[in-house]
Amino acid sequence: MQTSLARRQRRRRNGNARGSGSGHAASGAAIALPLFLFGTLALLAIVGFAIKGLLWLGMIGIVLVLATIVIGAVRRAALSKKSGPKAPRP
């Protein structure tokens, strides 16, 4: 017979079997959206610098790309801080 603590530890090691499937779709969207935005903003920056009349578009693109990088780094750091160190597998 397992205690509730042993069950929780097993679920943590196995990736929490409850609710499987829904987390993967959200995780994929959470990765795809920033990548799409980053690519779009980088493209805007390139177009802005290629066409001299749209230099302002290039400047805005660079600022938004840098903001995306900073926000992503801050969120990743907060997420890793929240989850804490991982226990070694037996």
C-alpha positions in Angstrom: 0.0 0.0 0.0 1.3 3.4 -1.0 1.1 6.5 1.1 -0.1 9.7 -0.5 3.4 11.1 -0.3 4.8 8.1 -2.3 2.1 8.6 -4.9 2.9 12.3 -5.3 6.6 11.6 -5.6 5.9 8.9 -8.3 3.7 11.4 -10.2 6.4 14.0 -10.1 8.9 11.6 -11.5 6.6 10.4 -14.2 5.3 13.8 -15.2 2.0 13.9 -13.4 -0.2 11.4 -15.2 -3.4 13.3 -14.4 -4.6 15.6 -17.1 -2.2 14.4 -19.7 -2.6 15.7 -23.1 -4.0 19.2 -22.3 -0.6 20.5 -21.0 1.2 19.6 -24.2 -1.0 21.7 -26.5 -0.7 24.7 -24.2 3.1 24.2 -24.0 3.4 24.1 -27.8 1.4 27.3 -28.1 3.4 29.0 -25.4 6.6 28.2 -27.4 5.1 28.9 -30.9 3.6 32.3 -30.2 6.8 34.1 -29.0 8.8 32.5 -31.8 6.2 33.7 -34.3 6.3 37.2 -32.8 10.1 37.3 -32.7 10.3 36.2 -36.3 7.7 38.8 -37.4 9.4 41.6 -35.5 12.8 40.7 -36.9 11.4 40.7 -40.4 9.9 44.2 -39.8 13.2 45.4 -38.6 15.0 44.1 -41.7 12.3 45.6 -44.0 12.6 48.9 -42.2 16.3 49.1 -42.7 16.2 47.9 -46.3 13.7 50.7 -47.3 15.2 54.0 -46.2 11.8 55.7 -45.9 10.7 53.0 -43.3 13.7 53.5 -41.0 11.3 54.1 -38.2 9.8 50.6 -38.7 13.3 49.1 -38.3 13.8 51.0 -35.1 10.5 49.9 -33.7 11.2 46.3 -34.8 14.6 46.3 -33.0 13.0 47.7 -29.8 10.2 45.1 -29.9 12.7 42.2 -30.6 14.8 43.2 -27.6 11.7 43.6 -25.4 10.6 40.0 -26.5 14.0 38.6 -25.5 14.0 40.4 -22.1 10.4 39.3 -21.3 11.2 35.7 -22.3 14.3 35.7 -20.1 12.5 37.1 -17.1 9.7 34.6 -17.4 12.1 31.7 -17.9 14.0 32.7 -14.8 10.8 33.1 -12.7 9.6 29.7 -13.9 12.9 28.0 -13.0 13.0 29.7 -9.7 9.4 28.6 -8.9 10.0 24.9 -9.8 13.1 24.8 -7.7 15.9 22.2 -8.0 15.0 18.8 -9.3 15.5 15.7 -7.1 17.8 13.0 -8.5 16.1 9.9 -9.8 16.8 6.8 -7.8 
